[in-house]
Amino acid sequence: MELLRLLAAFVLFLASLVRAQAAIDPLGHWEGTVQIPNAELKIEIDLVKNGKGELAGTFGQPAQHVKGLPLSTVLADDTSVRFVVKASEQPAAFEGVLSADGKSMTGTVKQGSYSIPFSLTRTGDARIVQAPKSAAIGKELEGTWNGTVEVDGRPMRLVVKMANQPDGTASGTIVSPDGSGVEIPIAMTQKGSNLTIEITQTGSSYVGVLNEAGTELVGAYTQGPVALPLTFKHAVDVKR
């Protein structure tokens, strides 16, 4: 009986050793395509470990000027990799398998009822774009700003947060609760009552003018050739 227990333990040890040897590091810069009907969509994925040692990454789509969009989920198990892109209300879940040499990844991306193939090739180290740092902004701009933009006849909420930092710079984020729900870093430039927000990850921008009361930013959101009117209202802060 003791011999059987030893043999069983040895078999478990060998199995764990094989799994450890099979695990492949997915970190790096990946380029490839998603095979949509009658066309190939070029994409880029960058996978890294964050300050907590957890897997994280970004998504890029060069044709749409999307670069560095944060992934909402990244998981890896042996040769399997799963990451989720929330660029709209319906997230796109990528499930892939790494090749034995770790140089390529193939799988399917599922969005809603659709399931289509994708393939990626590792081309080097991850190219994570650092969060932009802007010059300090006026205190009247600090805080949370809420706005709604009409997209294809449908209202979409946007929330901008801006704050000055101890090092003399300013940082901010924008998020769409009705869209991806992912906070995206922004770059800000203030000139008097005029504010410009650059969202490089999506190739878009916002230019607005602060009213005299400091309660509204009135302007337009631009992405490519499309410009949409957008007014942000300063959220009420009991400390202000």
N, C-alpha and C positions, 0 to 999 in steps of 0.2 A: 504493500500500500504506500509506504514511504517513497519507493522508487517511482510509482505512478505520479505522486505529487510533484516530485522533482522533475519528471519528464514534462508534466503539464506546465510547470513554471518556466522551464527552458523553452518550450514552444511559444509561450506568451512573450518571453523576452525576445525571441527571434522575430516574432510578428511586429513588435514595437520597433525593433531595429530596422526592419524593412520599411516600415512607415516613415521613420525618421529619415532614411536614405532617400525615400521617394519624394519627400517634401522639397519644393522648389521655391526659391525666393522670387516673388512677382514684382519686386520694386524696380522702377525705371520708367523710361519714356517709351510709350507704345504708339505706333501709327498703323492705321489700317482702314478697313471699309465695312460698312453695313450694307448688305445686299437688299436694297429696297426694290420694288417692282420696276423693271426696265431701267434701272440705274444703280450706281454705287455711290454711297454717301461716305465721304472721307471723314474720319474722326481721329482724335488724339486723346490718349489717356496717360496721365502721370500718376504713379503710385509711390507713396513714401510712408515713412513712419513719423507720426507727430511727436510732440514733446513728451507725450505720455507713453510712447512706445507702441501706440495703436496704429493700425493701417488707416491711411487716409489718401485722398487723391483729388485730381481735377479732371474735367472733361473739356475737350475742344472740338470745334467744328469749323474749320478754316473758311469754308464757303459762306458761312453765315456770320463770320467775324466773331465767333464765340471762342473764348480762350480763358482757361483757368477757372471754369465754373466748378465750384466745390461739389464733390460727390457726397451724397447723403449717407451712403453705407458702403463699406468695403470689408469683405470677408475672404479669407483664404484658408484652405484646408488641404494639405498635401499638394496635389496638382490642380485642385479646383479653385477658381476665383469667382467671386460674385461682387458686383458693384452696381449701385443704383444712381441714375441720373434723374434729377427732378428739374426739368426745364419747363414743365407745364403741369396742369392738374393731374395728368396721368403720368406717373413715373415710368421710366424705362429701366427694366432690370436686365443686366447683362450677366449671363452665366457661362463661363468658359473653362476650358481645360488647357493647361500648359503642356507644351511638347516636352519630350524627354530631355532635350538640351536646354529648355527654358527660354528659347529664342522666339517662340511663337505661341499664340493663344487663339483657339477657335471655339465657337459656341453659338448660342442664340441670344437674341435680345427680345424680351417680351414687354409689350406695351398694350394694355387693354386686352383685346381678343387677338392681337397680332403676335406672331412669333416668326422672326426672320434671322438668317444667319449673319454672323460677323466673324472677321478674322483680323488679328493684330500681330505686328512684328515688333520685337523689342529693339530699339535703335540706340540705346545708351542710357545715361543717367536721367533721372526725373528732372523736369524743367518747371519747377513750382515757382510761380510768380509771387513775390512777396507782397503783402498787403500795402497799398500805397500810403505814404505819409504826406500830409498837406500842411501848408502854413497855418498858423493859428487863425481861428475864425472869431468873429465877434460873439460875445456872450449871448446876444439876442438870437443867434442861430443854434446855440447848443440845445440839445433835448431831442424830443421825438416829434416828427412831422408826419401827418396822415393825409393821403390824397387818393383820388380815384380817377382812373383813366379809362376811356371807352375804347375797347378793342373788339372790332367786328360786331359792334352793337351790344357788347356785353361789358358791364362794369368790372374793373379789376382794381382792387385796393393795392396801394403801395405804402410802405412805411419806411421812412428815412430816419436814422439816428445819427447825430453828430455830437462830438465832444472834443474839447481841448485836452491835451495830455501833459503830464508833468515836464516832459522834455521840450516843450514849446511848440510841438506840432499838433495837428488835429487829425482825428480819424473818424470814419463813419461807415455805415452799412445801409443797404437797401434790401427790402424783402417784399415779396408779393404773397400775402396770406391766401389769395385765391389762385395763385399760380404754383410755383415750385415750393414755396415755403422755406427756401434756403437763403440765408443771409449772405449777401455779396458785398465785399469791401468796395468803397467808392473813394474817388479823389475829388477834393473840393477846392475851388478857387473863388475867393470873395473880393469884390471890388466895390466898396461902398455898400449900397443896398442890392447890388447884383451878385447872384450866386450861380456858379457853373459846377455841375456835378458830372464827372466822367465815370462811366461804368465800362471799363475796358473788357471785362469778361464777356459782355454781351454786345460790344460794339455800339453802345447807346450813350446818350447824354441827356442832361436836363439843364435848362437855363431859366432862371426865375428872378423876379424882383420882389424884394421884401417891402410890404406896405409900411406906412408910417407908424401904425400901431404895433408892428412887429408880430402880428398874429397870422399873416398869410404870405406865402410865396406864390406869385402868379407868373406862369410861364408856359413852356412847352417841353414835352418829352420827345426826343428824336432818336430814331433807329433806322439807319439807311436813308432812303428817300422819304420815309414817313415821319411826319411831325404831328403830334397830338397835343391839344391844350391840356394843361394839368396844373391844378392849384393844390398846394399843400397847406394844411392848417396846423398851427403849433398846438400840440397836445397840452392840456391844462396841467400845470405842475403846481401842487399846493405849496411848494417851497419857493416859487418864484414871486 
